[in-house]
């Protein structure tokens, strides 16, 4: 049942149109036959179409933000989770919209019933469509080109997506370019590991000439170049990298958003502070908050605030170490706080004081940063901007992602900063709060040095 790859985009569009149409139809029925009949001033034909249109806009916006349309890209569990989260936010905003129109809160029961039906439609449609998609587009046969450094982590990540890729052969670059060129033609794609720029260029040009797709592990210099500005002052193209961090205007606007957002966040989350504080106190009678030295912009040292999730004196020997899977130092309530990232909530005070921002690289401990810098000197690039409550590496990485990979993710954010990117990452944060792989600890004796 294998289908030509050129039809893949069409298949994805059909999936998007199908799920969107069904969810909008459910809302249309709920609005016309329930809420429009009980509001004080009912809408007529064009008004009804406008309400349905606004719901569709919200739905597409949240689906796009959380990846609800990425069939064949996300795992089916992640895809369903993304769609459910998008529907929940869409329906909450829609309920508030109806309340504003009618100037009071109506009974939410009908909207809750609609949401349950939305979930059933999402699960059924996605499972069936993902199965059909898998039959149409089986995993690509891949060739991995490795270098002197081990590509174990890369292989492990690719092998975790058996639905998309199958590494059929591994060739070390030291076996020679001629052999590599012969083998490349046998596969659907080539994964280029950590090899020298010269050899990588030869492979990229050869694959381009033969219409074979390549997957490249970017180097630090690649990220810096990719985010450069193209200049056409001469007949030779130039790429300009200003390398200055955020502009004055960007820093001012970012700080304004931080102050307003932190104040609102503290007011809204005050009941959570009370409940979490009582739970921690009842556990071992110890302090509610935990302070720790971290690094922010220009390597400035500050004290970060968190809800305490570990036993008192968890590092009484003075040795800094990360939480691992099954760590006995973590309190019972600590597991929940870490899994949902609610332990980070007190950092709203750090944002208000100006030591942190809402979006930026996560602040590192000075002693751990010192260790990492011995192996990765470029790790200091992360402190060109303020440390953040959430960040690019937190959204697209995991708790136990390697330090080098997190550095590349953070540099991607720094080099592509915009207010819209900040807003997107803030809206995406709720999605990763309940994803286990985003909060899992490092494995015991892991080589990962990064928190």
ZITAFEN-V625490 format. One record per pair of residues at least 24 apart in sequence whose ideal C-beta (glycine too) atoms are under 7 Angstrom apart, sorted by the first residue. I is the first residue (numbers start at 1). GAP is how many residues later the second one is. D is the distance in whole Angstrom. If there is no record, write none. Layout:
I:GAP:D, I:GAP:D
This chain:
1:134:5, 1:135:6, 2:134:7, 2:136:6, 3:133:4, 3:134:7, 8:129:6, 11:122:6, 11:125:6, 12:59:6, 12:60:7, 15:56:5, 15:114:5, 16:53:5, 18:107:6, 19:103:7, 19:106:5, 20:36:7, 20:39:6, 20:40:7, 22:99:5, 22:103:7, 23:36:6, 23:64:7, 23:95:6, 23:98:7, 24:28:6, 24:31:6, 24:32:5, 24:35:7, 26:88:6, 26:91:6, 26:92:6, 27:25:7, 27:28:5, 27:87:7, 28:24:5, 30:80:6, 30:81:7, 30:84:5, 34:76:5, 35:63:6, 35:71:7, 38:68:7, 39:62:7, 39:63:4, 40:62:6, 55:39:6, 58:32:5, 58:35:6, 58:36:7, 59:27:7, 59:31:5, 62:24:4, 62:27:5, 62:28:5, 65:359:6, 65:362:5, 65:363:6, 66:362:7, 66:365:5, 71:58:6, 71:59:6, 71:62:6, 72:61:5, 72:65:6, 76:50:6, 76:51:7, 76:54:5, 79:47:6, 79:51:7, 80:42:6, 80:43:6, 80:46:5, 82:349:7, 83:39:5, 83:43:7, 84:35:6, 84:38:6, 85:345:7, 85:346:6, 87:28:7, 87:31:5, 87:35:7, 91:24:5, 134:29:6, 139:24:6, 139:25:6, 139:26:6, 139:27:4, 140:24:7, 140:25:6, 140:26:7, 140:48:4, 140:49:5, 141:25:6, 141:27:5, 141:46:5, 141:47:5, 142:24:6, 142:25:5, 142:26:6, 142:45:6, 142:46:7, 142:47:5, 142:49:6, 143:25:7, 143:26:5, 143:28:7, 143:40:6, 143:41:6, 143:44:4, 143:47:5, 144:26:5, 144:47:5, 144:49:6, 145:26:6, 145:28:6, 145:35:7, 145:45:6, 145:46:7, 145:47:5, 145:48:6, 145:50:6, 145:58:6, 146:24:6, 146:26:5, 146:27:7, 146:47:5, 147:26:5, 147:46:5, 147:47:5, 147:48:4, 149:45:5, 151:42:4, 151:43:7, 153:249:6, 154:39:6, 154:63:6, 158:33:7, 173:26:5, 177:25:6, 181:25:6, 184:28:6, 185:25:7, 189:24:4, 189:25:7, 189:26:6, 190:24:5, 191:24:5, 192:24:5, 192:25:7, 193:24:6, 218:190:6, 220:158:5, 220:188:7, 220:191:7, 223:185:6, 223:188:5, 223:189:6, 223:192:6, 224:191:7, 227:188:3, 227:189:5, 245:139:4, 245:140:6, 245:169:7, 246:139:6, 246:171:6, 250:167:7, 253:166:6, 254:103:6, 257:101:7, 258:93:5, 258:99:5, 258:100:6, 259:93:7, 261:97:6, 262:86:5, 262:89:4, 262:90:4, 265:83:5, 266:82:5, 269:76:6, 272:70:7, 272:73:7, 276:31:6, 276:61:7, 276:66:7, 279:54:5, 280:27:6, 280:28:6, 280:53:6, 283:48:5, 283:49:7, 283:50:6, 284:27:7, 284:28:7, 286:26:5, 289:57:6, 292:73:7, 293:72:7, 293:73:6, 294:69:4, 294:70:7, 294:71:6, 294:93:7, 295:68:6, 295:69:5, 295:71:6, 295:74:6, 295:88:6, 295:92:7, 296:59:6, 296:60:6, 296:67:6, 296:87:7, 296:90:5, 296:91:4, 297:86:6, 297:88:6, 297:89:5, 298:85:6, 299:84:5, 301:65:6, 302:53:4, 304:43:6, 304:46:6, 304:59:6, 305:41:4, 305:42:6, 305:44:5, 305:45:6, 306:37:5, 306:38:6, 306:40:6, 306:41:7, 307:30:6, 307:35:7, 307:36:4, 307:38:7, 307:39:6, 309:25:3, 309:28:5, 309:29:6, 309:34:5, 310:24:6, 320:45:6, 320:47:5, 320:48:6, 322:119:7, 322:120:5, 322:129:5, 323:118:5, 324:117:5, 324:118:6, 324:119:7, 324:120:5, 325:115:7, 325:116:5, 325:118:6, 327:114:6, 338:101:6, 339:100:5, 340:93:5, 340:94:6, 341:92:5, 341:98:7, 344:45:6, 347:42:5, 351:38:6, 356:30:6, 356:31:5, 356:32:6, 356:33:6, 357:29:4, 357:31:5, 358:30:6, 358:31:5, 358:32:7, 358:64:7, 358:68:6, 359:29:5, 359:31:6, 359:32:6, 359:63:4, 359:66:5, 359:67:6, 360:25:5, 360:26:5, 360:27:5, 360:28:3, 360:31:5, 361:24:7, 361:26:6, 361:27:6, 361:30:5, 361:32:7, 361:49:4, 362:25:6, 362:26:7, 362:29:6, 362:31:7, 362:32:6, 363:24:3, 368:81:6, 368:83:7, 371:78:6, 372:31:5, 372:77:5, 372:78:7, 376:27:6, 376:28:6, 376:31:6, 378:29:6, 379:24:7, 379:28:6, 381:30:6, 382:25:6, 382:28:5, 384:30:6, 385:29:6, 390:35:6, 390:36:7, 390:39:5, 391:34:7, 392:33:6, 394:38:7, 395:30:6, 395:33:5, 395:34:7, 395:37:6, 398:39:5, 398:40:6, 398:42:7, 399:39:6, 399:40:5, 399:41:6, 399:42:7, 400:40:6, 400:41:7, 400:42:4, 400:46:7, 400:48:5, 402:46:6, 402:48:7, 403:45:7, 403:46:5, 403:47:4, 406:44:6
